[in-house]
Amino acid sequence: QARLLGLDARRAQIQTLLALIAELPDTNLLYRGDSAGLGYAQDAARRFLREGGVYPETWEPAIRRISQEFVRRRLSPGGSADLLSATWLLHSLGGLGT
């Protein structure tokens, strides 16, 4: 959807990653941060998306803050990142639109 709305690859991937984090019970986040860490990551991703995601001009400082807090809390959304990779592969092969 992000690519169909004209986002470049970088912004589309970030938008998609945050959408995945917001919705999935990422077991890597759960393992690294227990249910509190998973909840924090999902809340941060949902807030980012609610505030416009990568569409407003202020998106880069917002995503940097989220990233820094993930590092501070030792949270790694590995499951979501794996799904992003699979999604991008399908997109690249023409299976997910332009």
N, CA, C and O atoms as a Tinker XYZ file with bonds, in Angstrom:
   392  protein
     1  N      0.829000   -1.193000    0.000000    73     2
     2  CA     0.000000    0.000000    0.000000    64     1     3
     3  C      0.873000    1.256000    0.000000    63     2     4     5
     4  O      0.595000    2.214000   -0.721000    81     3
     5  N      1.931000    1.243000    0.815000    73     3     6
     6  CA     2.804000    2.415000    0.885000    64     5     7
     7  C      3.414000    2.740000   -0.473000    63     6     8     9
     8  O      3.496000    3.909000   -0.851000    81     7
     9  N      3.839000    1.726000   -1.206000    73     7    10
    10  CA     4.411000    1.964000   -2.541000    64     9    11
    11  C      3.343000    2.485000   -3.499000    63    10    12    13
    12  O      3.612000    3.361000   -4.320000    81    11
    13  N      2.138000    1.946000   -3.391000    73    11    14
    14  CA     1.047000    2.405000   -4.255000    64    13    15
    15  C      0.702000    3.863000   -3.981000    63    14    16    17
    16  O      0.206000    4.565000   -4.863000    81    15
    17  N      0.964000    4.316000   -2.763000    73    15    18
    18  CA     0.712000    5.713000   -2.413000    64    17    19
    19  C      1.891000    6.621000   -2.732000    63    18    20    21
    20  O      1.885000    7.803000   -2.387000    81    19
    21  N      2.916000    6.057000   -3.402000    73    19    22
    22  CA     4.015000    6.865000   -3.903000    64    21    23
    23  C      5.226000    6.992000   -3.001000    63    22    24    25
    24  O      6.114000    7.797000   -3.283000    81    23
    25  N      5.290000    6.222000   -1.924000    73    23    26
    26  CA     6.461000    6.308000   -1.053000    64    25    27
    27  C      7.669000    5.661000   -1.714000    63    26    28    29
    28  O      7.543000    4.678000   -2.443000    81    27
    29  N      8.848000    6.231000   -1.446000    73    27    30
    30  CA    10.072000    5.596000   -1.916000    64    29    31
    31  C     10.294000    4.317000   -1.101000    63    30    32    33
    32  O      9.620000    4.082000   -0.098000    81    31
    33  N     11.246000    3.500000   -1.548000    73    31    34
    34  CA    11.468000    2.190000   -0.928000    64    33    35
    35  C     11.781000    2.303000    0.563000    63    34    36    37
    36  O     11.227000    1.551000    1.365000    81    35
    37  N     12.648000    3.218000    0.938000    73    35    38
    38  CA    13.050000    3.355000    2.342000    64    37    39
    39  C     11.847000    3.673000    3.228000    63    38    40    41
    40  O     11.621000    3.009000    4.240000    81    39
    41  N     11.086000    4.681000    2.845000    73    39    42
    42  CA     9.923000    5.075000    3.654000    64    41    43
    43  C      8.859000    3.985000    3.654000    63    42    44    45
    44  O      8.215000    3.753000    4.676000    81    43
    45  N      8.669000    3.323000    2.538000    73    43    46
    46  CA     7.690000    2.237000    2.470000    64    45    47
    47  C      8.084000    1.087000    3.389000    63    46    48    49
    48  O      7.231000    0.493000    4.048000    81    47
    49  N      9.367000    0.777000    3.433000    73    47    50
    50  CA     9.833000   -0.304000    4.304000    64    49    51
    51  C      9.674000    0.066000    5.774000    63    50    52    53
    52  O      9.271000   -0.774000    6.578000    81    51
    53  N      9.978000    1.286000    6.131000    73    51    54
    54  CA     9.821000    1.722000    7.523000    64    53    55
    55  C      8.347000    1.714000    7.912000    63    54    56    57
    56  O      7.993000    1.246000    8.994000    81    55
    57  N      7.499000    2.222000    7.046000    73    55    58
    58  CA     6.057000    2.234000    7.313000    64    57    59
    59  C      5.539000    0.802000    7.504000    63    58    60    61
    60  O      4.759000    0.530000    8.417000    81    59
    61  N      5.978000   -0.091000    6.641000    73    59    62
    62  CA     5.545000   -1.485000    6.720000    64    61    63
    63  C      6.068000   -2.146000    7.987000    63    62    64    65
    64  O      5.333000   -2.872000    8.657000    81    63
    65  N      7.325000   -1.901000    8.319000    73    63    66
    66  CA     7.888000   -2.484000    9.544000    64    65    67
    67  C      7.098000   -2.043000   10.770000    63    66    68    69
    68  O      6.777000   -2.863000   11.631000    81    67
    69  N      6.789000   -0.770000   10.851000    73    67    70
    70  CA     6.049000   -0.287000   12.018000    64    69    71
    71  C      4.627000   -0.846000   12.046000    63    70    72    73
    72  O      4.087000   -1.101000   13.123000    81    71
    73  N      4.022000   -1.038000   10.884000    73    71    74
    74  CA     2.701000   -1.658000   10.828000    64    73    75
    75  C      2.767000   -3.101000   11.325000    63    74    76    77
    76  O      1.869000   -3.554000   12.035000    81    75
    77  N      3.807000   -3.814000   10.963000    73    75    78
    78  CA     3.987000   -5.183000   11.439000    64    77    79
    79  C      4.217000   -5.221000   12.947000    63    78    80    81
    80  O      3.599000   -6.022000   13.649000    81    79
    81  N      5.098000   -4.366000   13.447000    73    79    82
    82  CA     5.363000   -4.318000   14.892000    64    81    83
    83  C      4.082000   -4.016000   15.654000    63    82    84    85
    84  O      3.824000   -4.609000   16.702000    81    83
    85  N      3.282000   -3.096000   15.131000    73    83    86
    86  CA     2.055000   -2.667000   15.817000    64    85    87
    87  C      1.059000   -3.806000   15.986000    63    86    88    89
    88  O      0.304000   -3.827000   16.958000    81    87
    89  N      1.047000   -4.743000   15.063000    73    87    90
    90  CA    -0.013000   -5.755000   15.051000    64    89    91
    91  C      0.418000   -7.162000   15.432000    63    90    92    93
    92  O     -0.402000   -7.948000   15.907000    81    91
    93  N      1.673000   -7.492000   15.234000    73    91    94
    94  CA     2.091000   -8.883000   15.420000    64    93    95
    95  C      2.605000   -9.171000   16.823000    63    94    96    97
    96  O      3.234000   -8.313000   17.442000    81    95
    97  N      2.343000  -10.360000   17.324000    73    95    98
    98  CA     2.951000  -10.774000   18.591000    64    97    99
    99  C      4.379000  -11.277000   18.326000    63    98   100   101
   100  O      4.648000  -12.476000   18.397000    81    99
   101  N      5.275000  -10.353000   18.025000    73    99   102
   102  CA     6.653000  -10.658000   17.646000    64   101   103
   103  C      7.338000  -11.388000   18.805000    63   102   104   105
   104  O      7.575000  -10.805000   19.863000    81   103
   105  N      7.651000  -12.662000   18.594000    73   103   106
   106  CA     8.222000  -13.465000   19.679000    64   105   107
   107  C      9.634000  -13.020000   20.051000    63   106   108   109
   108  O     10.070000  -13.256000   21.178000    81   107
   109  N     10.354000  -12.387000   19.139000    73   107   110
   110  CA    11.673000  -11.872000   19.492000    64   109   111
   111  C     11.542000  -10.708000   20.475000    63   110   112   113
   112  O     12.311000  -10.611000   21.431000    81   111
   113  N     10.574000   -9.829000   20.239000    73   111   114
   114  CA    10.306000   -8.748000   21.191000    64   113   115
   115  C      9.865000   -9.320000   22.533000    63   114   116   117
   116  O     10.275000   -8.839000   23.590000    81   115
   117  N      9.030000  -10.343000   22.480000    73   115   118
   118  CA     8.543000  -10.983000   23.706000    64   117   119
   119  C      9.699000  -11.616000   24.475000    63   118   120   121
   120  O      9.772000  -11.483000   25.697000    81   119
   121  N     10.597000  -12.301000   23.778000    73   119   122
   122  CA    11.740000  -12.938000   24.411000    64   121   123
   123  C     12.684000  -11.900000   25.018000    63   122   124   125
   124  O     13.162000  -12.064000   26.140000    81   123
   125  N     12.947000  -10.828000   24.263000    73   123   126
   126  CA    13.894000   -9.809000   24.722000    64   125   127
   127  C     13.339000   -8.939000   25.846000    63   126   128   129
   128  O     14.075000   -8.536000   26.746000    81   127
   129  N     12.033000   -8.652000   25.792000    73   127   130
   130  CA    11.497000   -7.680000   26.737000    64   129   131
   131  C     10.280000   -8.121000   27.509000    63   130   132   133
   132  O      9.607000   -7.298000   28.129000    81   131
   133  N      9.983000   -9.409000   27.482000    73   131   134
   134  CA     8.777000   -9.931000   28.122000    64   133   135
   135  C      7.540000   -9.237000   27.555000    63   134   136   137
   136  O      7.623000   -8.533000   26.548000    81   135
   137  N      6.423000   -9.434000   28.190000    73   135   138
   138  CA     5.183000   -8.847000   27.678000    64   137   139
   139  C      5.224000   -7.317000   27.754000    63   138   140   141
   140  O      4.601000   -6.638000   26.938000    81   139
   141  N      5.954000   -6.779000   28.727000    73   139   142
   142  CA     6.067000   -5.316000   28.835000    64   141   143
   143  C      6.828000   -4.738000   27.647000    63   142   144   145
   144  O      6.447000   -3.692000   27.123000    81   143
   145  N      7.884000   -5.394000   27.222000    73   143   146
   146  CA     8.655000   -4.925000   26.074000    64   145   147
   147  C      7.864000   -5.020000   24.785000    63   146   148   149
   148  O      7.887000   -4.105000   23.962000    81   147
   149  N      7.162000   -6.133000   24.612000    73   147   150
   150  CA     6.305000   -6.286000   23.439000    64   149   151
   151  C      5.226000   -5.212000   23.431000    63   150   152   153
   152  O      4.957000   -4.591000   22.402000    81   151
   153  N      4.610000   -5.000000   24.593000    73   151   154
   154  CA     3.568000   -3.975000   24.698000    64   153   155
   155  C      4.106000   -2.591000   24.399000    63   154   156   157
   156  O      3.457000   -1.806000   23.708000    81   155
   157  N      5.296000   -2.283000   24.918000    73   155   158
   158  CA     5.900000   -0.980000   24.640000    64   157   159
   159  C      6.134000   -0.808000   23.142000    63   158   160   161
   160  O      5.789000    0.226000   22.570000    81   159
   161  N      6.720000   -1.821000   22.509000    73   159   162
   162  CA     7.030000   -1.736000   21.082000    64   161   163
   163  C      5.754000   -1.560000   20.260000    63   162   164   165
   164  O      5.711000   -0.736000   19.347000    81   163
   165  N      4.732000   -2.321000   20.577000    73   163   166
   166  CA     3.473000   -2.205000   19.839000    64   165   167
   167  C      2.838000   -0.830000   20.044000    63   166   168   169
   168  O      2.340000   -0.223000   19.096000    81   167
   169  N      2.857000   -0.342000   21.291000    73   167   170
   170  CA     2.297000    0.985000   21.560000    64   169   171
   171  C      3.067000    2.074000   20.821000    63   170   172   173
   172  O      2.463000    2.987000   20.257000    81   171
   173  N      4.398000    1.984000   20.820000    73   171   174
   174  CA     5.220000    2.982000   20.132000    64   173   175
   175  C      4.936000    2.959000   18.631000    63   174   176   177
   176  O      4.829000    4.012000   18.003000    81   175
   177  N      4.814000    1.771000   18.062000    73   175   178
   178  CA     4.533000    1.649000   16.632000    64   177   179
   179  C      3.143000    2.183000   16.306000    63   178   180   181
   180  O      2.963000    2.889000   15.314000    81   179
   181  N      2.174000    1.852000   17.129000    73   179   182
   182  CA     0.801000    2.338000   16.896000    64   181   183
   183  C      0.730000    3.859000   16.986000    63   182   184   185
   184  O      0.050000    4.507000   16.191000    81   183
   185  N      1.438000    4.418000   17.962000    73   183   186
   186  CA     1.457000    5.877000   18.119000    64   185   187
   187  C      2.095000    6.533000   16.894000    63   186   188   189
   188  O      1.586000    7.531000   16.384000    81   187
   189  N      3.208000    5.973000   16.427000    73   187   190
   190  CA     3.887000    6.490000   15.241000    64   189   191
   191  C      2.940000    6.484000   14.044000    63   190   192   193
   192  O      2.858000    7.466000   13.307000    81   191
   193  N      2.231000    5.385000   13.853000    73   191   194
   194  CA     1.304000    5.271000   12.726000    64   193   195
   195  C      0.115000    6.213000   12.881000    63   194   196   197
   196  O     -0.319000    6.831000   11.909000    81   195
   197  N     -0.412000    6.324000   14.094000    73   195   198
   198  CA    -1.537000    7.234000   14.355000    64   197   199
   199  C     -1.159000    8.678000   14.050000    63   198   200   201
   200  O     -1.990000    9.464000   13.594000    81   199
   201  N      0.109000    9.023000   14.306000    73   199   202
   202  CA     0.589000   10.386000   14.078000    64   201   203
   203  C      0.997000   10.613000   12.623000    63   202   204   205
   204  O      1.599000   11.636000   12.297000    81   203
   205  N      0.671000    9.666000   11.755000    73   203   206
   206  CA     0.921000    9.848000   10.324000    64   205   207
   207  C      2.012000    8.982000    9.742000    63   206   208   209
   208  O      2.220000    8.993000    8.528000    81   207
   209  N      2.720000    8.226000   10.578000    73   207   210
   210  CA     3.779000    7.360000   10.072000    64   209   211
   211  C      4.867000    8.154000    9.381000    63   210   212   213
   212  O      5.347000    9.158000    9.908000    81   211
   213  N      5.257000    7.700000    8.192000    73   211   214
   214  CA     6.340000    8.351000    7.446000    64   213   215
   215  C      5.845000    9.471000    6.542000    63   214   216   217
   216  O      6.621000   10.018000    5.759000    81   215
   217  N      4.570000    9.820000    6.637000    73   215   218
   218  CA     4.015000   10.843000    5.742000    64   217   219
   219  C      4.318000   12.282000    6.181000    63   218   220   221
   220  O      4.627000   13.103000    5.317000    81   219
   221  N      4.248000   12.635000    7.470000    73   219   222
   222  CA     4.573000   14.025000    7.821000    64   221   223
   223  C      6.077000   14.280000    7.757000    63   222   224   225
   224  O      6.882000   13.350000    7.811000    81   223
   225  N      6.437000   15.541000    7.644000    73   223   226
   226  CA     7.860000   15.903000    7.561000    64   225   227
   227  C      8.634000   15.549000    8.825000    63   226   228   229
   228  O      9.859000   15.434000    8.786000    81   227
   229  N      7.948000   15.378000    9.928000    73   227   230
   230  CA     8.596000   15.104000   11.219000    64   229   231
   231  C      8.819000   13.620000   11.471000    63   230   232   233
   232  O      9.130000   13.237000   12.599000    81   231
   233  N      8.673000   12.786000   10.471000    73   231   234
   234  CA     8.742000   11.346000   10.711000    64   233   235
   235  C     10.137000   10.867000   11.104000    63   234   236   237
   236  O     10.258000    9.958000   11.926000    81   235
   237  N     11.183000   11.447000   10.544000    73   235   238
   238  CA    12.530000   10.930000   10.824000    64   237   239
   239  C     12.954000   11.111000   12.280000    63   238   240   241
   240  O     13.464000   10.160000   12.872000    81   239
   241  N     12.767000   12.288000   12.886000    73   239   242
   242  CA    13.100000   12.381000   14.314000    64   241   243
   243  C     12.247000   11.429000   15.163000    63   242   244   245
   244  O     12.727000   10.890000   16.160000    81   243
   245  N     10.998000   11.226000   14.775000    73   243   246
   246  CA    10.119000   10.331000   15.531000    64   245   247
   247  C     10.620000    8.897000   15.461000    63   246   248   249
   248  O     10.635000    8.199000   16.475000    81   247
   249  N     11.027000    8.452000   14.287000    73   247   250
   250  CA    11.488000    7.064000   14.157000    64   249   251
   251  C     12.847000    6.891000   14.837000    63   250   252   253
   252  O     13.147000    5.815000   15.353000    81   251
   253  N     13.668000    7.940000   14.842000    73   251   254
   254  CA    14.948000    7.868000   15.563000    64   253   255
   255  C     14.726000    7.703000   17.059000    63   254   256   257
   256  O     15.421000    6.927000   17.715000    81   255
   257  N     13.749000    8.439000   17.599000    73   255   258
   258  CA    13.442000    8.305000   19.034000    64   257   259
   259  C     12.976000    6.890000   19.362000    63   258   260   261
   260  O     13.384000    6.319000   20.372000    81   259
   261  N     12.132000    6.332000   18.519000    73   259   262
   262  CA    11.662000    4.961000   18.734000    64   261   263
   263  C     12.843000    3.997000   18.684000    63   262   264   265
   264  O     12.975000    3.125000   19.543000    81   263
   265  N     13.689000    4.154000   17.690000    73   263   266
   266  CA    14.853000    3.283000   17.544000    64   265   267
   267  C     15.771000    3.374000   18.761000    63   266   268   269
   268  O     16.224000    2.353000   19.280000    81   267
   269  N     16.040000    4.583000   19.208000    73   267   270
   270  CA    16.900000    4.764000   20.375000    64   269   271
   271  C     16.299000    4.119000   21.622000    63   270   272   273
   272  O     17.019000    3.543000   22.437000    81   271
   273  N     14.994000    4.218000   21.766000    73   271   274
   274  CA    14.344000    3.614000   22.933000    64   273   275
   275  C     14.354000    2.088000   22.824000    63   274   276   277
   276  O     14.501000    1.402000   23.835000    81   275
   277  N     14.202000    1.554000   21.622000    73   275   278
   278  CA    14.314000    0.106000   21.442000    64   277   279
   279  C     15.717000   -0.357000   21.859000    63   278   280   281
   280  O     15.856000   -1.364000   22.553000    81   279
   281  N     16.748000    0.374000   21.440000    73   279   282
   282  CA    18.118000    0.019000   21.803000    64   281   283
   283  C     18.285000    0.094000   23.318000    63   282   284   285
   284  O     18.849000   -0.814000   23.928000    81   283
   285  N     17.802000    1.163000   23.919000    73   283   286
   286  CA    17.929000    1.327000   25.371000    64   285   287
   287  C     17.266000    0.176000   26.119000    63   286   288   289
   288  O     17.781000   -0.286000   27.137000    81   287
   289  N     16.135000   -0.283000   25.618000    73   287   290
   290  CA    15.389000   -1.362000   26.268000    64   289   291
   291  C     15.815000   -2.750000   25.785000    63   290   292   293
   292  O     15.271000   -3.764000   26.224000    81   291
   293  N     16.794000   -2.781000   24.877000    73   291   294
   294  CA    17.285000   -4.036000   24.303000    64   293   295
   295  C     16.189000   -4.805000   23.562000    63   294   296   297
   296  O     16.111000   -6.030000   23.650000    81   295
   297  N     15.351000   -4.078000   22.836000    73   295   298
   298  CA    14.262000   -4.676000   22.075000    64   297   299
   299  C     14.675000   -4.805000   20.618000    63   298   300   301
   300  O     15.201000   -3.864000   20.023000    81   299
   301  N     14.432000   -5.966000   20.059000    73   299   302
   302  CA    14.758000   -6.206000   18.657000    64   301   303
   303  C     13.562000   -6.869000   17.988000    63   302   304   305
   304  O     13.225000   -8.007000   18.315000    81   303
   305  N     12.916000   -6.172000   17.056000    73   303   306
   306  CA    11.748000   -6.741000   16.388000    64   305   307
   307  C     12.141000   -7.683000   15.247000    63   306   308   309
   308  O     11.793000   -7.453000   14.089000    81   307
   309  N     12.866000   -8.737000   15.590000    73   307   310
   310  CA    13.383000   -9.650000   14.572000    64   309   311
   311  C     12.311000  -10.366000   13.778000    63   310   312   313
   312  O     12.455000  -10.549000   12.569000    81   311
   313  N     11.231000  -10.777000   14.441000    73   311   314
   314  CA    10.147000  -11.446000   13.721000    64   313   315
   315  C      9.492000  -10.519000   12.715000    63   314   316   317
   316  O      9.211000  -10.914000   11.583000    81   315
   317  N      9.253000   -9.296000   13.127000    73   315   318
   318  CA     8.658000   -8.304000   12.223000    64   317   319
   319  C      9.606000   -7.993000   11.074000    63   318   320   321
   320  O      9.170000   -7.824000    9.936000    81   319
   321  N     10.890000   -7.916000   11.364000    73   319   322
   322  CA    11.882000   -7.649000   10.316000    64   321   323
   323  C     11.933000   -8.798000    9.311000    63   322   324   325
   324  O     12.075000   -8.569000    8.110000    81   323
   325  N     11.818000  -10.032000    9.802000    73   323   326
   326  CA    11.782000  -11.181000    8.885000    64   325   327
   327  C     10.570000  -11.097000    7.964000    63   326   328   329
   328  O     10.676000  -11.356000    6.765000    81   327
   329  N      9.423000  -10.735000    8.524000    73   327   330
   330  CA     8.219000  -10.609000    7.705000    64   329   331
   331  C      8.323000   -9.442000    6.724000    63   330   332   333
   332  O      7.800000   -9.513000    5.612000    81   331
   333  N      8.999000   -8.367000    7.137000    73   331   334
   334  CA     9.243000   -7.264000    6.209000    64   333   335
   335  C     10.078000   -7.752000    5.025000    63   334   336   337
   336  O      9.793000   -7.413000    3.876000    81   335
   337  N     11.095000   -8.539000    5.308000    73   335   338
   338  CA    11.941000   -9.073000    4.230000    64   337   339
   339  C     11.124000   -9.923000    3.264000    63   338   340   341
   340  O     11.272000   -9.800000    2.048000    81   339
   341  N     10.271000  -10.775000    3.796000    73   339   342
   342  CA     9.428000  -11.617000    2.939000    64   341   343
   343  C      8.454000  -10.761000    2.127000    63   342   344   345
   344  O      8.223000  -11.018000    0.945000    81   343
   345  N      7.889000   -9.743000    2.774000    73   343   346
   346  CA     6.962000   -8.838000    2.086000    64   345   347
   347  C      7.669000   -8.112000    0.960000    63   346   348   349
   348  O      7.129000   -7.996000   -0.140000    81   347
   349  N      8.877000   -7.620000    1.223000    73   347   350
   350  CA     9.621000   -6.873000    0.201000    64   349   351
   351  C     10.027000   -7.782000   -0.955000    63   350   352   353
   352  O     10.035000   -7.358000   -2.110000    81   351
   353  N     10.364000   -9.036000   -0.640000    73   351   354
   354  CA    10.687000   -9.991000   -1.696000    64   353   355
   355  C      9.476000  -10.199000   -2.605000    63   354   356   357
   356  O      9.604000  -10.155000   -3.829000    81   355
   357  N      8.314000  -10.423000   -2.017000    73   355   358
   358  CA     7.104000  -10.601000   -2.826000    64   357   359
   359  C      6.813000   -9.359000   -3.660000    63   358   360   361
   360  O      6.453000   -9.454000   -4.833000    81   359
   361  N      6.974000   -8.206000   -3.045000    73   359   362
   362  CA     6.759000   -6.945000   -3.784000    64   361   363
   363  C      7.723000   -6.864000   -4.963000    63   362   364   365
   364  O      7.320000   -6.517000   -6.073000    81   363
   365  N      8.979000   -7.179000   -4.728000    73   363   366
   366  CA    10.011000   -7.092000   -5.772000    64   365   367
   367  C      9.728000   -8.061000   -6.921000    63   366   368   369
   368  O     10.091000   -7.800000   -8.068000    81   367
   369  N      9.086000   -9.166000   -6.606000    73   367   370
   370  CA     8.766000  -10.161000   -7.626000    64   369   371
   371  C      7.457000   -9.833000   -8.349000    63   370   372   373
   372  O      7.026000  -10.553000   -9.250000    81   371
   373  N      6.838000   -8.726000   -7.929000    73   371   374
   374  CA     5.620000   -8.294000   -8.598000    64   373   375
   375  C      4.353000   -8.859000   -7.991000    63   374   376   377
   376  O      3.277000   -8.731000   -8.574000    81   375
   377  N      4.463000   -9.475000   -6.842000    73   375   378
   378  CA     3.297000  -10.093000   -6.236000    64   377   379
   379  C      2.479000   -9.195000   -5.343000    63   378   380   381
   380  O      1.421000   -9.608000   -4.870000    81   379
   381  N      2.939000   -7.955000   -5.090000    73   379   382
   382  CA     2.225000   -7.069000   -4.166000    64   381   383
   383  C      1.988000   -5.694000   -4.768000    63   382   384   385
   384  O      2.030000   -4.704000   -4.038000    81   383
   385  N      1.753000   -5.596000   -6.001000    73   383   386
   386  CA     1.492000   -4.285000   -6.615000    64   385   387
   387  C      2.788000   -3.580000   -6.992000    63   386   388   389
   388  O      3.871000   -4.163000   -6.942000    81   387
   389  N      2.653000   -2.330000   -7.365000    73   387   390
   390  CA     3.780000   -1.544000   -7.859000    64   389   391
   391  C      4.713000   -1.125000   -6.758000    63   390   392
   392  O      5.712000   -0.455000   -7.018000    81   391
